[in-house]
């Protein structure tokens, strides 16, 4: 849609197609999605999210003072959000807290907590962008880093030690997209309409999805996402 409208925003339910039985996962959650066309890089997406979070904090402080006081909520600092590469974030957390983690392609939950703790202690920031995730753990449409194709031009946003956003730059070139599909041994059956848009031309673009319940959970200081969901659906519960 960004090929026509340039900027697309959506708030909609998302249904998880994987097993999940943790305090941070729901079978159905609400996603705040945005996609931007004609970007110069994935940093434009990060800047858009930073602006959104700044607006959110200002709105809450201005119009919900009573509720914030009642719930004893401390709004996060959003003046500036630091960023760090995925591999550097792992190294920083491992060195400072003396922990080694086995997964070289993703962040384990405890790792996210320690990275969030590091940036709170060192930068007094409640948020941190972790960039350049390994290509192996990103979807086929994530754009690889031209400097090192084992990493992608993508990011996660951690809020107080929990991932609330995944985003990045998408591949817009049809040939490059088909090449990556073939490298991964994927089939294109069922994707004909999706691929047609790229065949006829797409602008450089990217986007992100914010998990609304996770954002709310971290904002109010709960440790279970179900406490931030009116009618939680999970692995063992579908009806209210």
C-alpha positions as CSV (number, residue, x, y, z in Angstrom):
1,X,0.0,0.0,0.0
2,X,2.9,2.4,0.5
3,X,3.4,2.3,-3.3
4,X,0.2,4.4,-3.5
5,X,-0.3,6.1,-0.2
6,X,3.3,6.4,0.9
7,X,2.4,6.2,4.6
8,X,0.0,3.6,5.9
9,X,-1.1,3.2,9.5
10,X,-3.2,0.4,11.0
11,X,-4.5,-0.8,14.3
12,X,-5.7,-4.3,14.2
13,X,-5.7,-7.7,15.9
14,X,-2.9,-10.1,15.2
15,X,-3.1,-13.9,15.7
16,X,0.0,-15.8,16.8
17,X,0.7,-18.9,14.7
18,X,3.2,-20.4,17.1
19,X,3.2,-22.1,20.4
20,X,3.4,-19.6,23.3
21,X,3.0,-20.1,27.0
22,X,4.8,-17.2,28.6
23,X,4.0,-14.0,30.5
24,X,4.8,-11.9,27.4
25,X,2.8,-13.8,24.7
26,X,-0.9,-13.8,23.7
27,X,-2.7,-15.8,21.1
28,X,-4.4,-12.5,19.9
29,X,-2.9,-9.1,20.5
30,X,-3.4,-5.6,19.1
31,X,-0.7,-4.3,16.8
32,X,0.0,-0.7,15.9
33,X,1.5,-0.9,12.4
34,X,3.0,1.7,10.2
35,X,4.7,1.5,6.8
36,X,6.6,4.4,5.2
37,X,7.5,4.7,1.5
38,X,10.4,6.7,0.0
39,X,12.6,6.3,3.1
40,X,16.4,7.0,3.1
41,X,17.0,4.2,5.5
42,X,15.6,2.2,8.4
43,X,16.6,5.0,10.7
44,X,13.6,7.0,9.3
45,X,11.3,4.3,10.8
46,X,13.1,4.5,14.2
47,X,12.7,8.3,14.1
48,X,9.0,7.9,13.4
49,X,8.5,5.6,16.4
50,X,10.5,7.9,18.7
51,X,8.2,10.7,17.7
52,X,5.1,8.6,18.3
53,X,6.3,7.6,21.8
54,X,7.1,11.2,22.6
55,X,3.6,12.2,21.6
56,X,2.1,9.4,23.7
57,X,4.0,10.4,26.8
58,X,3.1,14.1,26.4
59,X,-0.6,13.2,25.8
60,X,-0.7,11.0,29.0
61,X,1.0,13.6,31.0
62,X,-1.3,16.4,29.8
63,X,-4.7,14.6,29.8
64,X,-4.4,11.7,32.3
65,X,-2.6,13.2,35.3
66,X,-5.2,11.8,37.7
67,X,-5.0,8.3,36.3
68,X,-1.2,8.3,36.4
69,X,-1.3,9.4,40.0
70,X,-3.9,6.8,40.9
71,X,-1.9,4.0,39.4
72,X,1.4,5.4,40.5
73,X,2.8,5.3,37.0
74,X,6.2,6.8,36.2
75,X,6.2,7.8,32.6
76,X,9.3,6.8,30.6
77,X,12.0,9.1,29.4
78,X,11.6,9.5,25.6
79,X,13.7,12.6,24.9
80,X,16.2,10.5,23.1
81,X,16.4,6.8,22.5
82,X,19.9,5.3,22.2
83,X,20.7,2.6,19.6
84,X,23.1,-0.3,19.6
85,X,23.9,-3.1,17.1
86,X,22.7,-6.5,17.9
87,X,26.1,-8.1,18.3
88,X,27.4,-5.1,20.3
89,X,24.4,-5.3,22.7
90,X,25.1,-9.0,23.4
91,X,28.8,-8.2,24.1
92,X,28.0,-5.3,26.4
93,X,25.5,-7.2,28.5
94,X,27.7,-10.3,28.7
95,X,30.7,-8.3,29.8
96,X,29.0,-6.1,32.4
97,X,26.9,-8.7,34.0
98,X,29.1,-11.8,33.5
99,X,26.5,-13.8,31.5
100,X,27.0,-15.8,28.4
101,X,24.0,-16.8,26.2
102,X,23.9,-19.7,23.7
103,X,21.7,-18.2,20.9
104,X,23.8,-16.2,18.5
105,X,20.9,-15.3,16.2
106,X,18.4,-13.9,18.7
107,X,18.0,-12.2,22.1
108,X,16.9,-14.4,25.0
109,X,14.3,-12.8,27.4
110,X,16.9,-12.5,30.1
111,X,19.3,-10.9,27.7
112,X,16.7,-8.3,26.8
113,X,16.3,-7.5,30.5
114,X,20.1,-7.1,31.0
115,X,20.4,-4.9,27.8
116,X,17.5,-2.7,29.1
117,X,19.2,-2.6,32.5
118,X,22.5,-1.6,30.9
119,X,21.1,1.3,29.0
120,X,19.1,2.5,32.1
121,X,22.3,2.5,34.2
122,X,24.6,4.0,31.5
123,X,22.2,6.3,29.7
124,X,19.2,6.7,32.0
125,X,17.0,5.5,29.1
126,X,13.9,3.4,29.5
127,X,14.2,2.5,25.8
128,X,16.9,1.2,23.4
129,X,16.9,0.3,19.7
130,X,18.8,-2.9,19.0
131,X,19.6,-2.8,15.3
132,X,21.1,-5.1,12.7
133,X,19.5,-8.4,13.7
134,X,20.9,-11.5,11.9
135,X,19.2,-12.3,8.6
136,X,18.6,-15.9,9.7
137,X,16.0,-14.7,12.3
138,X,14.3,-12.1,10.1
139,X,11.6,-12.6,7.4
140,X,12.6,-13.1,3.8
141,X,11.5,-9.5,2.9
142,X,13.9,-7.9,5.4
143,X,16.6,-6.0,3.6
144,X,20.1,-7.4,4.2
145,X,22.9,-5.0,5.2
146,X,25.0,-4.3,2.1
147,X,28.1,-4.2,4.3
148,X,27.4,-7.7,5.7
149,X,24.5,-9.8,4.3
150,X,24.4,-12.0,7.4
151,X,22.8,-9.0,9.2
152,X,19.7,-7.0,8.3
153,X,18.7,-3.3,8.3
154,X,16.2,-4.0,11.0
155,X,15.6,-3.4,14.7
156,X,13.8,-4.2,17.8
157,X,12.8,-1.6,20.4
158,X,13.2,-2.7,24.0
159,X,11.2,-0.9,26.7
160,X,12.4,-1.5,30.2
161,X,13.9,-4.8,29.2
162,X,11.1,-6.1,27.0
163,X,10.8,-6.1,23.2
164,X,7.7,-4.2,22.2
165,X,8.5,-3.5,18.5
166,X,10.0,-5.2,15.5
167,X,10.7,-3.2,12.4
168,X,13.1,-2.3,9.7
169,X,13.6,-1.7,6.0
170,X,12.0,-4.0,3.5
171,X,13.4,-5.2,0.2
172,X,11.8,-3.2,-2.6
173,X,13.6,-4.6,-5.7
174,X,11.8,-7.5,-7.3
175,X,14.9,-9.3,-8.4
176,X,16.5,-9.0,-5.0
177,X,13.3,-10.3,-3.4
178,X,13.1,-13.3,-5.7
179,X,16.8,-14.1,-5.1
180,X,16.3,-14.2,-1.4
181,X,13.2,-16.3,-1.7
182,X,15.2,-18.8,-3.8
183,X,18.1,-18.8,-1.4
184,X,15.8,-19.8,1.4
185,X,14.2,-22.6,-0.6
186,X,10.8,-21.0,-0.4
187,X,7.9,-21.5,-2.9
188,X,6.1,-18.5,-4.4
189,X,2.7,-20.3,-4.7
190,X,0.1,-18.1,-3.0
191,X,2.2,-15.0,-3.1
192,X,1.5,-14.0,-6.7
193,X,-0.5,-10.9,-5.9
194,X,2.1,-9.8,-3.3
195,X,5.0,-10.2,-5.7
196,X,3.2,-8.5,-8.5
197,X,3.4,-5.1,-6.7
198,X,7.2,-5.5,-6.7
199,X,7.4,-6.5,-10.3
200,X,5.8,-3.3,-11.3
201,X,7.9,-1.1,-9.0
202,X,7.9,-0.3,-5.3
203,X,9.7,2.6,-3.5
204,X,12.3,2.1,-0.8
205,X,10.2,1.5,2.3
206,X,10.0,0.1,5.8
207,X,7.8,-0.3,8.8
208,X,7.2,-1.6,12.2
209,X,4.6,-3.2,14.5
210,X,4.1,-2.1,18.1
211,X,2.5,-4.6,20.5
212,X,-0.1,-2.5,22.3
213,X,-0.5,-4.8,25.2
214,X,3.2,-5.1,25.9
215,X,3.6,-1.3,25.7
216,X,0.7,-1.0,28.2
217,X,2.1,-3.7,30.4
218,X,5.5,-2.0,30.7
219,X,4.0,1.4,31.1
220,X,1.9,0.4,34.1
221,X,4.5,-1.9,35.6
222,X,2.8,-5.2,35.3
223,X,4.8,-8.4,34.8
224,X,2.2,-10.4,32.8
225,X,0.7,-9.2,29.5
226,X,-2.7,-10.6,30.4
227,X,-3.0,-7.9,33.1
228,X,-3.0,-5.4,30.2
229,X,-5.6,-7.2,28.1
230,X,-9.4,-6.9,28.6
231,X,-10.2,-10.4,27.3
232,X,-6.9,-12.3,27.1
233,X,-6.7,-15.2,24.6
234,X,-3.7,-17.6,25.0
235,X,-2.7,-21.2,24.5
236,X,-5.3,-22.4,26.9
237,X,-8.0,-19.8,26.8
238,X,-10.0,-18.6,23.7
239,X,-13.2,-17.3,25.2
240,X,-13.6,-14.5,27.9
